[in-house]
Amino acid sequence: MASNYKFSNEEMAAIKAARRETKDKRADARLKALELRAEGMELSEVSQATGFHAAYVSQLVAKYRDHGLEAISGNHYGGNHRNMNFEEEAAIPFARLPLIPFSALPDAIGLLKRLIRF
């Protein structure tokens, strides 16, 4: 195994600890691949055990070497972080639909049926 793929005991312990702590199943699968590779398995063996392509396993190891454990175990997906408080939400002008009185509801339904031609 090349020196790039040799892991220290501290690194292996950190990978195992991160795997125990994560609740994200995709991160767990990536950490499992990294753990198996750290234990000395060949790329093809790790690939069969995890379902990842051998080249992806190699990329995971390289990413770990370059950016650390957070690059493997972290969630890198964005999201909508545009949360508003109640005052900001109240400031948005909402279009009001005209309210139809309950007594006029049958007429409105009849009009809709004629428009749609049931």
C-alpha positions as CSV (number, residue, x, y, z in Angstrom):
1,M,0.0,0.0,0.0
2,A,1.4,3.4,-0.9
3,S,2.2,5.8,1.8
4,N,-0.8,8.0,0.9
5,Y,-3.0,5.2,1.9
6,K,-1.4,4.5,5.3
7,F,-3.3,5.8,8.2
8,S,-2.1,6.4,11.8
9,N,-3.8,4.8,14.8
10,E,-5.2,8.3,15.7
11,E,-6.6,8.8,12.2
12,M,-8.3,5.3,12.3
13,A,-9.7,6.1,15.8
14,A,-11.1,9.4,14.6
15,I,-12.7,7.8,11.5
16,K,-14.4,5.1,13.7
17,A,-15.5,7.8,16.2
18,A,-17.0,9.9,13.4
19,R,-18.8,6.8,12.0
20,R,-20.3,6.1,15.4
21,E,-21.5,9.6,15.8
22,T,-23.0,10.3,12.4
23,K,-26.7,9.9,11.8
24,D,-26.4,10.5,8.0
25,K,-26.4,7.2,6.2
26,R,-24.6,8.6,3.2
27,A,-21.8,10.0,5.4
28,D,-21.7,6.7,7.2
29,A,-21.2,4.9,3.8
30,R,-18.3,7.3,2.9
31,L,-16.7,6.8,6.3
32,K,-17.1,3.0,6.1
33,A,-15.2,3.1,2.8
34,L,-12.5,5.2,4.3
35,E,-12.3,2.9,7.3
36,L,-12.0,-0.2,5.2
37,R,-9.3,1.4,3.1
38,A,-7.5,2.5,6.3
39,E,-7.6,-1.1,7.5
40,G,-5.6,-2.1,4.5
41,M,-8.2,-3.4,2.1
42,E,-7.6,-3.1,-1.6
43,L,-9.7,-0.6,-3.7
44,S,-11.6,-3.4,-5.4
45,E,-12.4,-5.0,-2.1
46,V,-13.6,-1.7,-0.6
47,S,-15.6,-1.2,-3.8
48,Q,-17.4,-4.5,-3.5
49,A,-18.0,-4.1,0.2
50,T,-19.5,-0.6,-0.1
51,G,-20.9,-0.4,-3.6
52,F,-18.8,2.6,-4.5
53,H,-16.7,2.6,-7.6
54,A,-13.0,2.0,-6.9
55,A,-12.1,5.4,-8.3
56,Y,-14.6,7.1,-6.0
57,V,-13.0,5.3,-3.0
58,S,-9.6,6.7,-4.1
59,Q,-11.1,10.2,-4.4
60,L,-12.5,9.9,-0.9
61,V,-9.0,9.0,0.5
62,A,-7.5,11.9,-1.5
63,K,-10.2,14.3,-0.2
64,Y,-9.6,13.1,3.4
65,R,-5.8,13.7,3.0
66,D,-6.3,17.2,1.5
67,H,-9.2,18.5,3.6
68,G,-9.6,16.3,6.7
69,L,-12.4,14.3,8.2
70,E,-15.0,17.0,7.8
71,A,-14.7,16.8,4.0
72,I,-15.9,13.2,4.2
73,S,-18.4,13.3,7.1
74,G,-19.9,16.7,6.6
75,N,-23.2,17.5,4.9
76,H,-22.2,19.6,1.9
77,Y,-25.7,20.3,0.6
78,G,-27.0,23.8,0.7
79,G,-30.5,24.8,1.4
80,N,-32.9,27.6,1.9
81,H,-31.6,29.7,4.7
82,R,-33.9,32.6,4.1
83,N,-35.9,32.3,7.3
84,M,-38.0,35.3,8.3
85,N,-39.2,36.4,11.7
86,F,-42.8,37.3,12.3
87,E,-42.3,41.0,11.6
88,E,-40.7,40.4,8.3
89,E,-43.4,37.9,7.3
90,A,-46.1,40.3,8.3
91,A,-44.6,43.1,6.1
92,I,-45.1,41.0,2.9
93,P,-48.3,42.3,1.2
94,F,-50.5,39.3,0.5
95,A,-53.1,39.5,-2.3
96,R,-56.5,39.1,-0.8
97,L,-59.1,37.0,-2.7
98,P,-62.6,38.3,-2.5
99,L,-64.6,36.5,0.1
100,I,-67.7,34.7,-1.1
101,P,-70.6,34.6,1.4
102,F,-71.7,31.1,2.3
103,S,-75.2,31.8,0.9
104,A,-73.7,32.6,-2.5
105,L,-71.6,29.4,-2.6
106,P,-74.1,27.3,-4.6
107,D,-74.3,30.0,-7.3
108,A,-70.5,30.1,-7.5
109,I,-70.3,26.4,-7.9
110,G,-73.0,26.4,-10.6
111,L,-71.0,29.2,-12.4
112,L,-67.8,27.1,-12.2
113,K,-69.6,24.0,-13.6
114,R,-71.0,26.0,-16.5
115,L,-67.5,27.4,-17.3
116,I,-65.9,24.0,-17.1
117,R,-68.9,22.3,-18.8
118,F,-69.5,19.3,-16.6
